[in-house]
Amino acid sequence: MVRRALFQGLVIDENDHPVEVDIVGGEPFYVVDDDGFRRHIECEYVDRQVLGHFQEMIRGHEELVTTGTMEMIGQDDIFTKAIIENQLKNMDAQFDAMLEQGLPEEARAYLGMLGFRVVIDMRGDVIRVDQPEVSDSDEPYD
């Protein structure tokens, strides 16, 4: 059961209008203004699409993610590596927990400042995820 909109404040519609969040029956919904008609879309539907996008980005790059995470937290030992690898193997469970707990407001604000945005259509299908790019070189990716 999703209790919070994971990407509240970061979701926009196709016309670059911010998408509001309403709670109906204890469940969060993204609300898209369709020419005056307020379309309610289950937050879980949108949020899981975005999390699936992240999962696809990670898939096949687990070693790079593990190494980068270890460097970021300043831990370079076999136990930390095993923990991170285990977390990556169990991403679905991690995502379920994230959907339940939500992202801290500060994290959402930071993502917004970096340019992170989720663009959805009137049905709640994710059209694209705009996110900052990180690169150590001027070389384009293949």
C-alpha positions as CSV (number, residue, x, y, z in Angstrom):
1,M,0.0,0.0,0.0
2,V,1.5,3.3,-1.1
3,R,1.0,6.0,1.5
4,R,2.8,8.9,-0.2
5,A,3.5,10.3,-3.6
6,L,7.1,9.4,-4.1
7,F,7.8,12.2,-6.6
8,Q,5.4,14.9,-5.3
9,G,6.4,18.2,-6.7
10,L,8.5,16.6,-9.5
11,V,5.8,15.5,-11.8
12,I,4.5,17.7,-14.7
13,D,2.0,17.1,-17.5
14,E,2.7,17.2,-21.2
15,N,2.1,20.9,-21.2
16,D,4.7,21.6,-18.5
17,H,2.1,22.2,-15.8
18,P,2.8,21.0,-12.3
19,V,0.8,18.0,-11.2
20,E,-0.9,18.2,-7.8
21,V,-1.3,15.4,-5.3
22,D,-4.6,14.7,-3.6
23,I,-5.4,12.0,-1.0
24,V,-8.6,10.1,-1.8
25,G,-9.7,7.3,0.6
26,G,-6.3,7.4,2.2
27,E,-4.5,6.8,-1.1
28,P,-2.4,9.4,-2.9
29,F,-3.3,10.4,-6.4
30,Y,-1.5,12.6,-8.9
31,V,-4.0,15.1,-10.3
32,V,-3.7,16.2,-13.9
33,D,-5.7,19.2,-15.1
34,D,-7.4,18.1,-18.4
35,D,-8.9,21.4,-19.5
36,G,-10.7,21.8,-16.2
37,F,-11.4,18.2,-15.5
38,R,-9.2,16.9,-12.7
39,R,-8.0,13.4,-13.7
40,H,-6.9,11.4,-10.6
41,I,-4.1,8.9,-11.3
42,E,-2.8,6.5,-8.7
43,C,0.6,7.6,-7.5
44,E,1.8,4.0,-7.3
45,Y,1.1,3.6,-11.1
46,V,3.3,6.6,-12.0
47,D,6.0,6.0,-9.3
48,R,6.5,2.4,-10.3
49,Q,7.1,3.4,-13.9
50,V,9.8,5.8,-12.8
51,L,11.4,3.3,-10.5
52,G,11.3,0.8,-13.3
53,H,13.2,3.4,-15.4
54,F,15.9,3.6,-12.7
55,Q,16.0,-0.2,-12.5
56,E,16.6,-0.5,-16.3
57,M,19.4,2.1,-16.0
58,I,21.1,0.1,-13.3
59,R,20.6,-3.3,-15.0
60,G,23.9,-4.4,-16.5
61,H,25.9,-1.7,-14.6
62,E,25.7,-3.2,-11.1
63,E,29.5,-3.4,-10.7
64,L,29.8,0.3,-11.6
65,V,27.0,1.2,-9.2
66,T,28.6,-0.8,-6.5
67,T,32.0,0.7,-7.0
68,G,30.6,4.2,-7.2
69,T,28.5,3.7,-4.0
70,M,31.5,2.4,-2.1
71,E,33.6,5.4,-3.2
72,M,30.8,7.8,-2.3
73,I,30.4,6.5,1.2
74,G,34.2,6.0,1.7
75,Q,34.0,2.3,2.4
76,D,36.1,-0.1,0.3
77,D,35.8,-3.5,1.9
78,I,34.4,-6.8,1.0
79,F,31.5,-6.6,3.5
80,T,30.3,-3.2,2.2
81,K,30.5,-4.6,-1.4
82,A,28.4,-7.6,-0.4
83,I,25.8,-5.5,1.2
84,I,25.5,-3.2,-1.8
85,E,25.4,-6.1,-4.2
86,N,22.6,-7.7,-2.2
87,Q,20.6,-4.5,-2.1
88,L,20.9,-4.3,-5.9
89,K,19.7,-7.9,-6.3
90,N,16.7,-7.0,-4.2
91,M,15.7,-3.8,-5.9
92,D,12.0,-4.6,-6.0
93,A,11.9,-4.9,-2.2
94,Q,13.9,-1.7,-1.9
95,F,11.4,0.0,-4.2
96,D,8.4,-1.3,-2.2
97,A,9.9,0.1,1.0
98,M,10.6,3.4,-0.7
99,L,7.0,3.6,-1.9
100,E,5.8,2.9,1.6
101,Q,8.0,5.5,3.3
102,G,8.3,8.1,0.6
103,L,11.3,10.3,-0.2
104,P,12.2,13.0,2.4
105,E,11.1,16.5,1.3
106,E,14.7,17.6,1.3
107,A,15.6,14.8,-1.2
108,R,12.7,15.8,-3.5
109,A,13.8,19.5,-3.3
110,Y,17.3,18.6,-4.1
111,L,16.2,16.5,-7.1
112,G,14.1,19.4,-8.3
113,M,17.0,21.8,-8.1
114,L,19.1,19.4,-10.1
115,G,16.4,19.4,-12.9
116,F,14.8,16.1,-12.2
117,R,11.3,16.0,-13.6
118,V,8.8,13.2,-14.5
119,V,6.6,14.0,-17.5
120,I,3.3,12.1,-17.7
121,D,0.3,12.1,-20.1
122,M,-3.4,12.4,-19.2
123,R,-3.5,8.6,-18.4
124,G,-0.5,8.7,-16.1
125,D,1.9,7.0,-18.5
126,V,5.4,8.3,-18.1
127,I,6.5,10.1,-21.3
128,R,10.0,10.8,-20.1
129,V,12.1,11.3,-17.1
130,D,14.3,14.4,-17.2
131,Q,17.4,14.0,-15.0
132,P,20.8,15.6,-14.7
133,E,23.6,13.9,-16.5
134,V,26.8,13.1,-14.8
135,S,29.9,12.8,-16.9
136,D,33.6,12.7,-16.1
137,S,34.6,13.4,-19.7
138,D,33.6,15.4,-22.7
139,E,33.1,12.2,-24.7
140,P,29.5,11.4,-25.8
141,Y,28.1,8.0,-24.6
142,D,27.5,5.3,-27.2
